[in-house]
Each structure stands twice: as C-alpha cells, then as structure tokens.
C-alpha cells in the first residue's frame, strides 16, 4: 500500500542549521513532505519562524502542521559559546517544550521524534572507542546540557516514540568556519600559507554530512523507539592526514604552526564511536572517502 504525502510529513526544528539544510534536501529526495522552523523569518511557506524556548510558539506550529515525524536539530552546538545559560535554555528546557506540546495537542501523537544529543556527553573515558553502555562524563556546559536533555527525554519514553542520537564529528559544504575542518579548508581556499592548530598527531572521526543524513533517514522510518544510539562510523583519520589531503587538493603545502593554547592536556591519541549498536539497528552503511568530502568543500 502506497504511503501518501501526509503520512510522510516531517518537521525539522532548526532546518536552517548546517545539518538541517542537508537533511531537508535528503528527505525530500526520499519522498518526505518537509517542514521546518527557524529563528529567522524565512520567506518560504514551509518554514516557520519559531523560538522553541517559547512553548506557545512551538505548540502553535505543531498544531498547524501536525507532523508525523519530528527531528530536533536546534541547539547551541559551539562548545566555546560564552552564554552558559543559553545551553540549558535551548538544549534542555526548549526540548521539554516540544515534548510537552506533543502530549498536549488533542488527537495528536507523532510517529517518531528524533532528538540530537552529542558524543561530547561521553567526556573522558578510559577507552579509544566509545559505546552507548558507558557512563556519561561530560566536561563542559555543552555536554552537560545534552546529557540533561537525554535524561529529560527518557522520562517521555513511555509516552512518545523517541530516539536520542549522539553524533560524532561530521562535516561538509556549508559548515561554519569556527569548526575544525571548515577552518582548515577555508585557509586553503583563501590561499593562506600558514595555519595555527593544536595537536595534529591525533586520530578522530570525520564523517560526511550525507552519511549522517542517511542514518537519520533510516532511524526515522524504522520501528526503533526508546533508544540512545551513536551516529558514527568508527572510521578514524589523523588530523595530519587531513592536512596532507588538502595539500594535494589545493596544490600547495601549508605550514602548520602548533599553538600550545590549542593543545589539550593528556589528549587521547585516537577516539571514535562504536557502530555496533547503530548497525545492529539499521544495518551497515558506507560513506565516501574523506578526501572527496574535502574536495567538495574546497570547490564549493
């Protein structure tokens, strides 16, 4: 039996974010009727201006659209943000507004709600591979606020079909330059000859945004509920190799200056996420090689 568009109506909260822009295109290509919210007033019929810290605002939008699926990507994602209160206002209390609104609207329960948390909730662990069974140990306000959101959301597991995701590092065209990979790419695009970085002899996950979108899509249409799951690949790449890839793509070698202020004390050499739970739920996924991700970003 063919699903009509109404049954595939999805609301992406934070649709103008880096992830939101890519995910909305991905879901449209997969037959979804995509709506979104943005803090800004966007002159598009399917995007609604909304501050999710205002419960009345998000509730009115949910009543109007009555989406079958909700993905919350809104949040304060830059760890260095100086406004500590904002982490908790947006990352925790605003999520409560969304969940309470879903419960309060008459004759309305969404099929699935996906809430984006973060791998930063793991904090410092005695392991190179982080899995969902570990006790969270966040070390900054961003991670602490995301963990608080997770704990809050779990109290709704018996009332709403919720999946909480913990994304590891990912990047792609359009990501802001205060994040590491876009910073590196922008230096090459601007033909700069030097770049200041921290320790480049570390291995981290750097996944492609379309790989992340594919995971969100598969989680969305699955029967999975009441789960917390990594969005990761366990593919580690040395930061030094990222520089080498960009040297090749740009056709010149940049000089790396190691700034001691950017070097973290007792930094773990290699860190990645376990895919065991993720792949057991949705199957194994492939993604493009990272040099292709960098090339797309450089040529954009």
C-alpha positions in Angstrom: 0.0 0.0 0.0 1.5 3.3 -1.0 2.0 5.9 1.7 0.6 9.4 0.9 2.5 12.6 1.5 0.6 13.4 4.6 1.8 10.2 6.3 5.4 11.3 5.5 5.2 14.8 6.9 8.3 15.7 8.8 9.1 18.8 10.8 12.8 19.6 11.2 13.3 22.0 14.1 16.4 24.0 13.2 16.1 23.5 9.5 18.4 26.4 8.7 21.2 24.8 10.5 24.1 23.1 8.7 22.6 19.7 9.3 19.1 20.9 8.7 19.8 22.2 5.2 21.4 19.0 4.1 18.8 16.7 5.8 15.8 18.6 4.4 17.1 18.0 0.8 17.9 14.4 1.6 14.4 13.7 3.0 12.7 15.5 0.1 14.6 13.2 -2.3 13.3 10.3 -0.3 9.6 11.3 -0.6 9.0 13.3 2.6 6.9 16.4 2.8 9.4 18.6 4.7 8.6 21.5 7.0 10.9 23.4 9.3 11.4 26.0 11.9 14.0 28.8 12.1 14.8 31.6 14.4 14.9 33.9 11.4 12.0 34.9 9.3 12.5 32.9 6.1 10.3 33.8 3.2 9.3 30.2 2.5 5.8 28.8 3.0 7.1 25.6 4.6 9.5 27.2 7.1 8.0 28.8 10.2 9.8 31.4 12.4 9.9 29.9 15.9 11.8 30.3 19.1 11.4 26.9 20.7 12.1 28.4 24.1 8.6 29.9 23.7 6.3 26.9 24.3 3.3 28.7 22.8 5.2 29.3 19.6 6.3 25.7 19.0 2.9 24.3 20.1 1.0 26.5 17.6 3.3 25.3 14.8 2.8 21.6 15.8 -1.0 22.1 15.9 -0.9 23.7 12.4 1.4 21.2 10.7 0.6 18.1 12.8 3.8 16.4 11.5 4.1 12.6 11.6 7.8 12.9 12.3 9.8 15.4 14.3 13.6 15.9 14.2 15.0 18.4 16.7 18.4 19.8 15.4 18.0 23.1 17.2 20.6 23.8 19.9 23.7 25.7 20.9 26.3 23.5 19.3 29.5 25.5 19.6 31.3 24.4 22.8 33.0 27.8 23.1 29.8 29.8 23.3 30.2 32.2 26.3 26.5 32.3 27.2 26.2 29.4 29.6 22.6 29.9 30.4 21.7 29.5 26.7 23.0 25.9 26.7 20.3 24.9 29.2 17.6 27.2 27.9 17.8 25.8 24.3 19.3 22.3 24.8 17.2 21.3 27.7 14.1 23.4 28.5 13.2 24.0 24.9 13.2 20.3 24.3 10.7 19.9 27.2 8.5 22.5 25.4 8.5 20.3 22.3 7.7 17.1 24.1 5.0 18.6 26.3 3.4 20.2 23.3 3.2 16.9 21.6 1.4 15.5 24.6 -1.0 18.4 25.0 -2.4 18.6 21.4 -5.7 16.8 21.2 -5.8 13.8 18.9 -2.1 14.1 18.0 0.9 11.8 18.7 3.8 11.9 16.2 5.0 8.5 14.9 8.6 9.3 15.7 10.7 12.0 17.4 14.5 12.2 16.9 16.4 14.3 19.4 20.0 15.2 18.6 22.3 14.9 21.6 26.1 14.7 21.2 29.1 12.4 21.6 30.5 15.1 24.0 28.4 13.6 26.7 30.9 10.8 27.0 33.6 13.1 28.2 36.8 11.4 29.5 36.6 7.6 29.2 39.4 5.0 29.6 38.8 3.8 26.0 39.5 4.7 22.5 36.1 3.5 21.2 33.0 5.0 22.9 29.8 3.0 23.1 26.4 3.6 24.5 26.8 1.4 27.6 29.4 3.8 29.1 28.6 6.1 31.9 28.5 9.7 30.6 31.1 12.0 32.0 30.7 15.4 30.2 33.3 18.1 31.0 31.7 21.3 29.7 28.3 23.1 29.7 27.5 21.9 26.2 28.0 18.2 27.1 26.3 18.6 30.4 23.3 20.3 28.9 23.0 17.5 26.3 23.1 14.8 29.0 20.4 16.7 30.9 18.3 16.7 27.7 18.8 12.9 27.4 17.7 12.3 31.0 14.7 14.5 30.5 13.7 12.9 27.2 13.9 9.4 28.8 11.0 10.3 31.1 8.8 10.5 28.0 9.9 7.1 26.6 6.7 5.5 27.8 4.5 8.2 26.2 6.2 9.1 22.9 8.3 7.2 20.3 11.7 8.8 20.8 15.2 8.1 19.5 18.2 10.1 21.0 21.2 10.3 18.8 24.8 11.0 19.8 26.6 12.3 16.7 30.4 12.2 16.4 32.3 14.7 14.3 30.9 15.3 10.8 31.4 18.0 8.2 30.5 19.1 4.7 29.7 22.1 2.5 28.2 24.9 4.4 29.5 24.2 7.9 30.6 27.3 9.8 34.3 28.1 9.9 34.8 28.0 13.7 34.6 24.2 13.3 37.9 22.5 12.7 37.6 21.0 9.2 35.9 24.1 7.6 38.7 26.2 9.3 41.3 24.1 7.6 39.6 24.1 4.2 38.9 27.9 4.3 42.7 28.6 4.8 43.4 26.7 1.6 40.5 28.4 -0.3 42.0 31.7 0.7 45.5 30.6 -0.3 46.9 31.2 3.1 50.4 29.8 3.7 50.2 29.2 7.5 47.6 27.8 9.8 47.6 27.6 13.6 46.3 24.3 15.0 46.6 22.1 18.1 48.0 18.6 18.2 47.8 17.2 14.6 49.0 13.7 15.6 45.6 12.7 16.8 43.0 10.4 15.1 39.3 11.4 15.1 36.2 10.6 13.3 35.4 13.0 10.5 32.3 11.8 8.8 30.5 13.1 5.7 27.2 15.0 6.2 25.4 12.8 3.7 26.3 9.7 5.7 24.7 11.4 8.8 21.6 12.2 6.7 21.3 8.6 5.6 21.4 7.4 9.2 18.8 9.9 10.3 16.5 8.8 7.4 16.9 5.1 8.3 16.2 5.8 12.0 13.2 7.9 11.1 11.5 5.1 9.1 12.4 2.3 11.4 10.4 0.7 14.2 13.1 1.7 16.7 12.0 3.6 19.8 13.2 4.4 23.3 16.9 4.1 22.2 20.0 6.1 22.6 22.4 5.5 19.7 25.7 6.8 18.3 25.8 8.4 14.9 29.3 7.4 14.0 31.4 5.2 11.7 34.4 4.1 13.8 36.5 5.5 10.8 39.4 7.4 12.3 41.5 9.9 10.3 44.7 11.5 11.5 44.5 15.3 11.5 47.9 15.3 9.9 46.5 13.3 7.1 43.7 15.8 6.6 46.4 18.4 6.1 48.1 16.2 3.5 44.9 15.6 1.7 44.3 19.3 1.5 47.9 19.9 0.3 47.2 17.6 -2.6 43.7 19.1 -3.4 44.9 22.7 -3.3 48.2 22.0 -5.0 50.5 23.5 -2.4 51.8 22.8 1.1 50.6 24.8 4.0 52.8 25.5 7.0 51.3 24.2 10.3 52.0 26.1 13.4 51.2 24.2 16.6 49.7 26.7 19.0 50.2 25.5 22.6 46.9 27.1 23.6 45.1 24.8 21.2 46.7 21.6 22.6 44.7 19.8 25.2 46.4 18.3 28.2 46.5 14.4 28.2 44.7 14.3 24.9 43.7 10.8 23.8 45.6 9.9 20.6 42.7 8.0 18.9 39.0 8.5 19.6 35.9 7.1 17.8 32.5 5.8 18.3 31.3 2.2 18.3 29.0 1.3 15.5 27.9 -2.0 16.9 24.5 -0.8 18.2 23.8 1.6 15.3 24.5 -1.1 12.6 22.5 -3.7 14.6 19.5 -1.4 14.4 19.7 -0.1 10.8 22.3 -2.2 9.0 25.9 -1.3 7.9 26.3 1.9 5.9 29.1 3.1 3.7 30.2 6.7 3.1 32.5 8.4 0.6 36.2 8.7 1.2 37.1 11.7 3.3 39.3 13.3 0.6 36.1 13.5 -1.6 34.3 15.3 1.3 37.2 17.8 1.5 37.3 18.3 -2.3 33.6 19.2 -2.4 34.1 21.7 0.4 37.2 23.2 -1.3 35.4 23.6 -4.7 32.2 25.0 -3.2 
